[in-house]
């Protein structure tokens, strides 16, 4: 007899973290593994950020903080959001969380009543549907649309709105596809959002990882009315290479943020004090390291795009303008065979690549699209090139 409730029994483990564990286990066993799965920058956290954490520890900044976050850090985030994102926020519109994941889950958990629907366009980040279910909501998945380059359109959105619709999740630039919305595209969606009184959870974690002149727009900046219906989610993980520090934040209407503070006060309390002092240095400090970081990502993106053009049966819908992933179409490979059996979907192709070439990546089915696989190019050039060439060889042998 199980002692677990029905809700937790429906929740899957994080595909990204499970793949990371599997790849690490194979490496410990002596296998050469090219890990193209995790969405994690390969560079170290910049030195001035680490030094701020060391100083904080030496200065005894190791006690509890306000649940909502270090006041100076919240002020710095609010200033950043006003000046860079054109959001009309003050520090009491901001909460600091244990990574972007906590900010997302708290948003769902304070807004949803049991049975409320969360509209999630595919391909989506793997945790959105599971977080929705944890918060007693119902994920409503809009099927992936490669023909629109994975961008949601107003007409499609309207088809999935019901009386129970509560939240629309937007992620731009996108994990896994890199698709990035223009301001005009967002304005068109905003009209539908206002008409149907939807709340928008806008995941903007990759806002600074952009290329080719693309300029991101915060959804909440479109109008005062939209800002009142938007929770903006961000984190320091990608921009500052601080994945393990677990520092995220959310901003939104004061009543929603206040509810999230109460929620956090009864669950985790404040995010790590040392990490918040490091975060303050990150947000307010030198950002020149981003120039080289983006040059590296852009070069690796272009290397990866070229390699995909040589992969038998593989295509891209476009060269991504943001994030550090490629969402590679593998529709033409379905039904093919390899020594391990039939290639009936993205999971089979991922298994084939791991077995034949030691390349670990995520099947698109985990992102709501079984016609694709996701790779990251956030790793060193030599390792990336070797992994890509292994994929070219493996696909060529099918």
ChimeraX attribute file (.defattr): number of C-alpha atoms within 10 A of each C-alpha:
attribute: neighborCount
match mode: 1-to-1
recipient: residues
	/A:1	3
	/A:2	6
	/A:3	5
	/A:4	8
	/A:5	8
	/A:6	9
	/A:7	12
	/A:8	11
	/A:9	9
	/A:10	11
	/A:11	15
	/A:12	11
	/A:13	11
	/A:14	13
	/A:15	17
	/A:16	17
	/A:17	13
	/A:18	13
	/A:19	18
	/A:20	17
	/A:21	12
	/A:22	13
	/A:23	24
	/A:24	15
	/A:25	13
	/A:26	13
	/A:27	15
	/A:28	10
	/A:29	9
	/A:30	9
	/A:31	12
	/A:32	13
	/A:33	18
	/A:34	21
	/A:35	25
	/A:36	25
	/A:37	25
	/A:38	22
	/A:39	21
	/A:40	18
	/A:41	22
	/A:42	11
	/A:43	13
	/A:44	11
	/A:45	18
	/A:46	15
	/A:47	9
	/A:48	14
	/A:49	21
	/A:50	20
	/A:51	14
	/A:52	20
	/A:53	22
	/A:54	16
	/A:55	14
	/A:56	18
	/A:57	14
	/A:58	10
	/A:59	9
	/A:60	9
	/A:61	15
	/A:62	12
	/A:63	8
	/A:64	13
	/A:65	16
	/A:66	14
	/A:67	20
	/A:68	25
	/A:69	24
	/A:70	22
	/A:71	16
	/A:72	13
	/A:73	23
	/A:74	23
	/A:75	19
	/A:76	20
	/A:77	26
	/A:78	23
	/A:79	20
	/A:80	16
	/A:81	20
	/A:82	15
	/A:83	11
	/A:84	11
	/A:85	17
	/A:86	17
	/A:87	23
	/A:88	17
	/A:89	20
	/A:90	18
	/A:91	19
	/A:92	18
	/A:93	22
	/A:94	30
	/A:95	28
	/A:96	31
	/A:97	30
	/A:98	21
	/A:99	23
	/A:100	23
	/A:101	20
	/A:102	23
	/A:103	28
	/A:104	26
	/A:105	18
	/A:106	22
	/A:107	26
	/A:108	24
	/A:109	21
	/A:110	16
	/A:111	16
	/A:112	19
	/A:113	15
	/A:114	11
	/A:115	15
	/A:116	21
	/A:117	25
	/A:118	28
	/A:119	26
	/A:120	25
	/A:121	24
	/A:122	23
	/A:123	28
	/A:124	26
	/A:125	19
	/A:126	21
	/A:127	19
	/A:128	19
	/A:129	23
	/A:130	21
	/A:131	22
	/A:132	26
	/A:133	21
	/A:134	16
	/A:135	22
	/A:136	18
	/A:137	25
	/A:138	23
	/A:139	20
	/A:140	20
	/A:141	17
	/A:142	18
	/A:143	16
	/A:144	20
	/A:145	16
	/A:146	17
	/A:147	8
	/A:148	10
	/A:149	16
	/A:150	22
	/A:151	21
	/A:152	21
	/A:153	15
	/A:154	16
	/A:155	11
	/A:156	14
	/A:157	17
	/A:158	13
	/A:159	9
	/A:160	14
	/A:161	20
	/A:162	12
	/A:163	8
	/A:164	13
	/A:165	22
	/A:166	23
	/A:167	28
	/A:168	20
	/A:169	18
	/A:170	22
	/A:171	24
	/A:172	25
	/A:173	27
	/A:174	27
	/A:175	26
	/A:176	26
	/A:177	34
	/A:178	25
	/A:179	25
	/A:180	26
	/A:181	24
	/A:182	13
	/A:183	16
	/A:184	11
	/A:185	14
	/A:186	19
	/A:187	17
	/A:188	13
	/A:189	18
	/A:190	21
	/A:191	13
	/A:192	17
	/A:193	22
	/A:194	13
	/A:195	8
	/A:196	15
	/A:197	14
	/A:198	20
	/A:199	21
	/A:200	24
	/A:201	24
	/A:202	21
	/A:203	26
	/A:204	21
	/A:205	24
	/A:206	24
	/A:207	23
	/A:208	17
	/A:209	21
	/A:210	21
	/A:211	17
	/A:212	9
	/A:213	7
	/A:214	14
	/A:215	15
	/A:216	21
	/A:217	21
	/A:218	22
	/A:219	30
	/A:220	26
	/A:221	20
	/A:222	17
	/A:223	14
	/A:224	11
	/A:225	12
	/A:226	21
	/A:227	22
	/A:228	16
	/A:229	21
	/A:230	25
	/A:231	27
	/A:232	27
	/A:233	23
	/A:234	26
	/A:235	27
	/A:236	22
	/A:237	22
	/A:238	19
	/A:239	23
	/A:240	22
	/A:241	16
	/A:242	25
	/A:243	20
	/A:244	12
	/A:245	19
	/A:246	20
	/A:247	25
	/A:248	25
	/A:249	26
	/A:250	27
	/A:251	28
	/A:252	26
	/A:253	16
	/A:254	16
	/A:255	11
	/A:256	21
	/A:257	23
	/A:258	18
	/A:259	16
	/A:260	27
	/A:261	23
	/A:262	16
	/A:263	17
	/A:264	22
	/A:265	14
	/A:266	10
	/A:267	9
	/A:268	13
	/A:269	19
	/A:270	21
	/A:271	27
	/A:272	21
	/A:273	20
	/A:274	20
	/A:275	22
	/A:276	28
	/A:277	23
	/A:278	23
	/A:279	29
	/A:280	20
	/A:281	19
	/A:282	23
	/A:283	18
	/A:284	13
	/A:285	11
	/A:286	12
	/A:287	12
	/A:288	8
	/A:289	11
	/A:290	14
	/A:291	9
	/A:292	10
	/A:293	16
	/A:294	17
	/A:295	12
	/A:296	16
	/A:297	24
	/A:298	22
	/A:299	13
	/A:300	21
	/A:301	24
	/A:302	14
	/A:303	16
	/A:304	22
	/A:305	19
	/A:306	12
	/A:307	15
	/A:308	21
	/A:309	13
	/A:310	17
	/A:311	20
	/A:312	18
	/A:313	17
	/A:314	18
	/A:315	18
	/A:316	18
	/A:317	16
	/A:318	16
	/A:319	16
	/A:320	25
	/A:321	24
	/A:322	27
	/A:323	30
	/A:324	29
	/A:325	25
	/A:326	26
	/A:327	28
	/A:328	24
	/A:329	22
	/A:330	21
	/A:331	16
	/A:332	12
	/A:333	20
	/A:334	17
	/A:335	12
	/A:336	13
	/A:337	14
	/A:338	16
	/A:339	8
	/A:340	11
	/A:341	11
	/A:342	15
	/A:343	19
	/A:344	16
	/A:345	22
	/A:346	25
	/A:347	20
	/A:348	18
	/A:349	26
	/A:350	21
	/A:351	19
	/A:352	22
	/A:353	19
	/A:354	19
	/A:355	14
	/A:356	18
	/A:357	21
	/A:358	21
	/A:359	25
	/A:360	24
	/A:361	25
	/A:362	26
	/A:363	26
	/A:364	28
	/A:365	17
	/A:366	21
	/A:367	26
	/A:368	21
	/A:369	21
	/A:370	20
	/A:371	22
	/A:372	28
	/A:373	27
	/A:374	24
	/A:375	25
	/A:376	25
	/A:377	32
	/A:378	23
	/A:379	22
	/A:380	14
	/A:381	15
	/A:382	9
	/A:383	13
	/A:384	20
	/A:385	17
	/A:386	13
	/A:387	22
	/A:388	26
	/A:389	17
	/A:390	19
	/A:391	23
	/A:392	19
	/A:393	17
	/A:394	20
	/A:395	21
	/A:396	12
	/A:397	10
	/A:398	13
